[in-house]
Amino acid sequence: MAEEIKKTEEQKPAKAEKKKEKKPGFFAKAKKFLKELKSEISKIVWPTPKQVLNNTLVVIAVVILSGIFIGLVDALFKFLAGLIV
């Protein structure tokens, strides 16, 4: 029984020390966030202007081809609906 009391008394200072440790404040967190953000942004590999132009042209071509395909399917369904009605 006496041993249990000694153990609990020994644990109390450890808990008190934990409470004394302060959590980082708002500005410390913001500073850490901005430092990590800068580090991550420096890792980004930006595309060259030639790659951007190429990708833009690919997207425009796919949009145009998709529009043509959807228009043809719509015309086909319109034609088939006209035959049925």
C-alpha positions in Angstrom: 0.0 0.0 0.0 2.8 2.4 0.9 4.5 1.5 -2.4 1.4 2.6 -4.3 1.3 5.9 -2.6 5.0 6.5 -3.4 4.4 5.7 -7.0 1.6 8.1 -7.3 3.6 10.9 -5.6 6.4 10.2 -8.1 4.0 10.5 -11.1 2.6 13.8 -10.0 5.7 15.9 -10.8 5.8 14.3 -14.2 2.2 15.4 -14.9 2.9 18.9 -13.6 5.9 19.2 -16.0 3.7 18.3 -18.9 1.2 21.0 -17.9 4.1 23.6 -17.8 5.0 22.9 -21.4 3.2 25.5 -23.4 1.6 24.6 -26.7 2.8 26.8 -29.6 0.7 29.9 -30.1 -1.1 31.2 -33.1 1.9 33.1 -34.5 4.3 30.3 -33.9 2.0 27.9 -35.8 1.6 30.5 -38.6 5.3 30.9 -38.9 5.8 27.1 -39.0 3.1 26.8 -41.6 4.6 29.5 -43.9 8.1 28.0 -43.5 6.8 24.6 -44.6 4.8 26.2 -47.4 7.9 27.9 -48.8 9.7 24.5 -48.6 7.0 22.7 -50.5 6.6 25.4 -53.1 10.3 25.2 -53.9 9.8 21.5 -54.7 7.3 22.2 -57.5 8.5 21.6 -61.0 6.7 24.2 -63.2 6.0 23.3 -66.8 7.8 25.1 -69.6 5.8 27.5 -71.8 6.1 24.9 -74.6 4.5 22.2 -72.4 1.7 24.6 -71.4 0.9 25.4 -75.1 1.0 21.7 -76.0 -1.4 20.7 -73.2 -3.7 23.6 -74.0 -3.9 22.5 -77.6 -4.7 18.9 -76.6 -7.5 20.1 -74.3 -9.0 22.3 -77.0 -8.8 19.4 -79.5 -10.5 17.0 -77.1 -13.3 19.4 -76.3 -14.0 20.0 -80.0 -13.9 16.3 -80.8 -16.2 15.6 -77.9 -18.6 18.2 -79.1 -18.7 16.8 -82.6 -19.3 13.3 -81.2 -22.1 14.4 -79.0 -23.7 16.4 -81.8 -23.5 13.3 -84.1 -25.1 11.1 -81.5 -27.8 13.6 -80.9 -28.5 13.9 -84.7 -28.7 10.1 -84.9 -31.1 9.8 -82.0 -33.2 12.7 -83.5 -33.3 10.9 -86.8 -34.3 7.5 -85.2 -36.9 9.2 -83.1 -38.3 10.8 -86.3 -38.6 7.3 -87.9 -40.5 6.0 -84.9 -42.9 8.8 -84.5 
